[in-house]
């Protein structure tokens, strides 16, 4: 099992520091603004939380354009880490958008 709650907390803290002026800024990936990157993080966080059989605190963000939506993304990142902190999640297989994932191969088991 990999406990990535500390890393998720660090990412969530960074997300909460983003302000409205940052959202339109470019990222190293030319096709993504900061807002686009936050949406991508949110989609991954909610999808992988579901794959772990966990629940997010709220539905995925439809847009990242204000403090409330950034807070939602940060919470989803924390939900993700909490869902995967359950030892049972690391046994067996998971389903991610119709794609079967073998969870033991994806992480280290103890």
URKA-V42442 format. One record per residue. N is the residue number from 1. RES is the residue in one small letter. PHI is phi in degrees with one decimal (NA if undefined). PSI is psi in whole degrees, -180 to 180 (* if undefined). Layout:
# URKA-V42442
N & RES & PHI & PSI
N & RES & PHI & PSI
This chain:
# URKA-V42442
1 & x & NA & 141
2 & x & -112.2 & 124
3 & x & -98.5 & 107
4 & x & -111.7 & 30
5 & x & -65.2 & -38
6 & x & -64.6 & -43
7 & x & -65.6 & -40
8 & x & -66.1 & -40
9 & x & -62.0 & -41
10 & x & -64.1 & -43
11 & x & -64.7 & -44
12 & x & -60.3 & -40
13 & x & -62.0 & -40
14 & x & -64.4 & -43
15 & x & -59.2 & -40
16 & x & -69.6 & -16
17 & x & -86.6 & -13
18 & x & -68.0 & 138
19 & x & -118.3 & 174
20 & x & -55.1 & -36
21 & x & -67.2 & -22
22 & x & -81.4 & -23
23 & x & -60.0 & -35
24 & x & -88.2 & -4
25 & x & -66.4 & 154
26 & x & -76.6 & 159
27 & x & -119.7 & 173
28 & x & -58.7 & -25
29 & x & -87.3 & 111
30 & x & -55.3 & -29
31 & x & -86.9 & 0
32 & x & -118.2 & 130
33 & x & -87.1 & 175
34 & x & -60.4 & -41
35 & x & -59.9 & -45
36 & x & -60.9 & -42
37 & x & -63.7 & -41
38 & x & -64.4 & -38
39 & x & -63.0 & -42
40 & x & -62.4 & -44
41 & x & -60.9 & -43
42 & x & -64.5 & -44
43 & x & -60.9 & -44
44 & x & -65.2 & -44
45 & x & -63.3 & -46
46 & x & -70.2 & -38
47 & x & -65.9 & -46
48 & x & -74.8 & -25
49 & x & -66.1 & -44
50 & x & -63.3 & -39
51 & x & -62.5 & -28
52 & x & -83.8 & -2
53 & x & 81.7 & 11
54 & x & -91.5 & 176
55 & x & -123.6 & 143
56 & x & -87.2 & 157
57 & x & -67.6 & -18
58 & x & -162.9 & 166
59 & x & -62.7 & 160
60 & x & -56.6 & 149
61 & x & -67.3 & 138
62 & x & -86.3 & -23
63 & x & -158.8 & 153
64 & x & -116.7 & 97
65 & x & -141.8 & 8
66 & x & -160.3 & 177
67 & x & -59.0 & -42
68 & x & -62.6 & -42
69 & x & -71.2 & -36
70 & x & -66.3 & -39
71 & x & -63.5 & -37
72 & x & -63.6 & -44
73 & x & -61.9 & -44
74 & x & -60.3 & -42
75 & x & -64.6 & -39
76 & x & -65.3 & -35
77 & x & -64.0 & -41
78 & x & -69.3 & -39
79 & x & -58.5 & -41
80 & x & -57.9 & -51
81 & x & -64.1 & -39
82 & x & -65.9 & -39
83 & x & -63.2 & -42
84 & x & -82.6 & -3
85 & x & -79.8 & -10
86 & x & -78.7 & 121
87 & x & -56.2 & -35
88 & x & -61.9 & -26
89 & x & -64.9 & -28
90 & x & -83.7 & 0
91 & x & -105.4 & 136
92 & x & 86.6 & -154
93 & x & -118.1 & 160
94 & x & -127.8 & 162
95 & x & -116.1 & 127
96 & x & -126.9 & 102
97 & x & 53.2 & 43
98 & x & 83.4 & 0
99 & x & -102.2 & 121
100 & x & -78.0 & 129
101 & x & -118.3 & 127
102 & x & -85.1 & 111
103 & x & -70.9 & -33
104 & x & -65.4 & -34
105 & x & -73.3 & -26
106 & x & -79.2 & -17
107 & x & -145.8 & 171
108 & x & -86.6 & 131
109 & x & -99.1 & 151
110 & x & -115.9 & *
